[in-house]
Amino acid sequence: MPWSYWLGFALVLWLLFDLVRGEAYIWQSYRRDSEPGMYWFTMLIWALVAASCFLYPSF
């Protein structure tokens, strides 16, 4: 199994953790209750990065 799959699994776990916690981070921390737009945008960015690990695996 390519290493990118392992990275993808780790990022998905991180997404689930952030979803439960209600806080996501890119350059700064965004909380779901105070900044919902930026929170969900950050979650979308991380979800795309995680999906790219499965769509374009390295060999």
C-alpha positions as a Markdown table, in Angstrom:
| # | Residue | x | y | z |
|---|---|---|---|---|
| 1 | Met | 0.0 | 0.0 | 0.0 |
| 2 | Pro | 1.5 | 3.4 | -1.0 |
| 3 | Trp | 2.5 | 5.8 | 1.8 |
| 4 | Ser | 0.0 | 8.4 | 0.5 |
| 5 | Tyr | -2.8 | 6.0 | 1.6 |
| 6 | Trp | -1.5 | 6.1 | 5.1 |
| 7 | Leu | -1.3 | 9.9 | 5.0 |
| 8 | Gly | -4.9 | 10.0 | 3.7 |
| 9 | Phe | -6.1 | 7.8 | 6.5 |
| 10 | Ala | -4.3 | 10.0 | 9.0 |
| 11 | Leu | -5.9 | 13.1 | 7.5 |
| 12 | Val | -9.4 | 11.5 | 7.6 |
| 13 | Leu | -8.9 | 10.7 | 11.3 |
| 14 | Trp | -7.8 | 14.3 | 11.9 |
| 15 | Leu | -10.9 | 15.5 | 10.1 |
| 16 | Leu | -13.1 | 13.3 | 12.2 |
| 17 | Phe | -11.3 | 14.6 | 15.4 |
| 18 | Asp | -11.8 | 18.2 | 14.3 |
| 19 | Leu | -15.4 | 17.5 | 13.5 |
| 20 | Val | -16.1 | 16.2 | 17.0 |
| 21 | Arg | -14.0 | 18.9 | 18.7 |
| 22 | Gly | -15.5 | 21.7 | 16.7 |
| 23 | Glu | -12.2 | 23.4 | 15.9 |
| 24 | Ala | -10.1 | 23.4 | 12.8 |
| 25 | Tyr | -6.7 | 24.9 | 12.0 |
| 26 | Ile | -4.9 | 26.1 | 8.9 |
| 27 | Trp | -3.1 | 29.4 | 9.7 |
| 28 | Gln | -5.1 | 30.0 | 12.8 |
| 29 | Ser | -7.7 | 28.2 | 14.8 |
| 30 | Tyr | -11.4 | 28.4 | 13.7 |
| 31 | Arg | -14.2 | 27.4 | 16.0 |
| 32 | Arg | -17.5 | 26.1 | 14.6 |
| 33 | Asp | -19.6 | 28.1 | 17.0 |
| 34 | Ser | -17.9 | 31.5 | 16.5 |
| 35 | Glu | -16.8 | 31.3 | 12.9 |
| 36 | Pro | -18.8 | 28.7 | 11.1 |
| 37 | Gly | -18.0 | 29.8 | 7.5 |
| 38 | Met | -14.2 | 29.7 | 8.0 |
| 39 | Tyr | -14.5 | 26.4 | 10.0 |
| 40 | Trp | -16.4 | 24.6 | 7.2 |
| 41 | Phe | -14.1 | 26.1 | 4.5 |
| 42 | Thr | -11.1 | 24.8 | 6.5 |
| 43 | Met | -12.7 | 21.4 | 6.8 |
| 44 | Leu | -13.4 | 21.4 | 3.0 |
| 45 | Ile | -9.7 | 22.2 | 2.3 |
| 46 | Trp | -8.5 | 19.4 | 4.5 |
| 47 | Ala | -11.0 | 17.0 | 3.0 |
| 48 | Leu | -9.8 | 17.8 | -0.5 |
| 49 | Val | -6.2 | 17.3 | 0.6 |
| 50 | Ala | -7.1 | 13.9 | 2.2 |
| 51 | Ala | -9.1 | 12.9 | -0.9 |
| 52 | Ser | -6.1 | 13.7 | -3.1 |
| 53 | Cys | -4.0 | 11.2 | -1.2 |
| 54 | Phe | -6.4 | 8.5 | -2.4 |
| 55 | Leu | -7.0 | 9.8 | -5.9 |
| 56 | Tyr | -3.4 | 10.5 | -6.9 |
| 57 | Pro | -1.3 | 7.9 | -4.9 |
| 58 | Ser | 2.4 | 7.9 | -5.4 |
| 59 | Phe | 3.9 | 4.7 | -6.6 |
